Amino acid sequence: MTLECKNVWEHVSEYLDKQLDPKLLMDIEKHLENCEVCSAILDSTRNILILTADKRTYELPVGYSERLHARLEKAIREAPESKNDFT
């Protein structure tokens, strides 16, 4: 069976959890061998899971939040009206 990308995306979570039946697993792995987009989505999803499972916390440098907000406000003000979806 040839899978389309949307079929693979529907099963990414089950794939990562190793909860697919052998036939579907084989079809998805065959698709992943030839599809860069699905492979990238799978890798990104795996990375997100790893990062969100990391219990470590990091303290931001002093003033970081203020600088970030200032840069965002500046970018929003300077954005052309047609592309400004933030307001």
RODO-2510 file (C-alpha; in nm, 4 decimals, decimal comma):
residues 87
     n   res          X          Y          Z
     1     m     0,0000     0,0000     0,0000
     2     t     0,1295     0,3429    -0,0933
     3     l     0,0656     0,6029     0,1747
     4     e     0,0144     0,9720     0,1176
     5     c     0,1746     1,2253     0,3495
     6     k    -0,1524     1,2980     0,5297
     7     n    -0,1798     0,9277     0,6181
     8     v     0,1685     0,9332     0,7681
     9     w     0,0975     1,2528     0,9650
    10     e    -0,2093     1,0902     1,1203
    11     h     0,0116     0,8170     1,2682
    12     v     0,3235     1,0094     1,3765
    13     s     0,2387     0,9805     1,7455
    14     e     0,1719     0,6079     1,7231
    15     y     0,4915     0,5646     1,5209
    16     l     0,6989     0,7392     1,7871
    17     d     0,5269     0,5387     2,0613
    18     k     0,5921     0,2144     1,8683
    19     q     0,2235     0,1292     1,8686
    20     l     0,1647     0,0540     1,5006
    21     d     0,0733    -0,2790     1,3568
    22     p     0,3635    -0,4317     1,1597
    23     k     0,2090    -0,3733     0,8145
    24     l     0,1383    -0,0039     0,8742
    25     l     0,4811     0,0385     1,0319
    26     m     0,6430    -0,1090     0,7204
    27     d     0,4360     0,1176     0,4907
    28     i     0,5242     0,4288     0,6917
    29     e     0,8938     0,3442     0,7002
    30     k     0,8898     0,2889     0,3237
    31     h     0,7229     0,6290     0,2788
    32     l     0,9753     0,7967     0,5115
    33     e     1,2646     0,6610     0,3033
    34     n     1,1447     0,8664     0,0059
    35     c     0,9725     1,1677     0,1607
    36     e     1,1876     1,4478     0,2991
    37     v     0,8858     1,6431     0,4238
    38     c     0,7463     1,3584     0,6337
    39     s     1,0931     1,2715     0,7605
    40     a     1,1425     1,6324     0,8693
    41     i     0,8025     1,6368     1,0413
    42     l     0,8868     1,3155     1,2220
    43     d     1,2270     1,4496     1,3323
    44     s     1,0741     1,7795     1,4458
    45     t     0,8039     1,6026     1,6434
    46     r     1,0621     1,3760     1,8065
    47     n     1,2761     1,6804     1,8979
    48     i     0,9781     1,8634     2,0474
    49     l     0,8990     1,5609     2,2635
    50     i     1,2587     1,5418     2,3824
    51     l     1,2720     1,9125     2,4630
    52     t     0,9398     1,9215     2,6457
    53     a     1,0354     1,6166     2,8517
    54     d     1,3537     1,7896     2,9676
    55     k     1,2938     1,8940     3,3281
    56     r     1,5788     2,1427     3,3369
    57     t     1,5004     2,5118     3,3602
    58     y     1,7160     2,7970     3,2518
    59     e     1,7291     3,1445     3,3928
    60     l     1,7109     3,4168     3,1311
    61     p     1,9757     3,6873     3,1338
    62     v     1,8810     4,0083     3,3139
    63     g     1,6775     4,2334     3,0848
    64     y     1,6121     3,9632     2,8247
    65     s     1,2316     3,9856     2,8420
    66     e     1,2349     4,3628     2,8093
    67     r     1,4686     4,3496     2,5087
    68     l     1,2583     4,0797     2,3451
    69     h     0,9351     4,2760     2,3918
    70     a     1,0985     4,5939     2,2595
    71     r     1,2194     4,4125     1,9469
    72     l     0,8778     4,2558     1,8888
    73     e     0,7002     4,5900     1,9288
    74     k     0,9457     4,7527     1,6867
    75     a     0,8952     4,4749     1,4307
    76     i     0,5180     4,5083     1,4593
    77     r     0,5306     4,8879     1,4173
    78     e     0,7585     4,8622     1,1140
    79     a     0,5647     4,5833     0,9452
    80     p     0,3543     4,6824     0,6436
    81     e    -0,0134     4,7138     0,7360
    82     s    -0,1199     4,4292     0,5090
    83     k     0,1151     4,1860     0,6854
    84     n     0,0479     4,3057     1,0378
    85     d    -0,1768     4,0322     1,1811
    86     f    -0,0746     4,0951     1,5409
    87     t    -0,3266     4,3667     1,6230
***
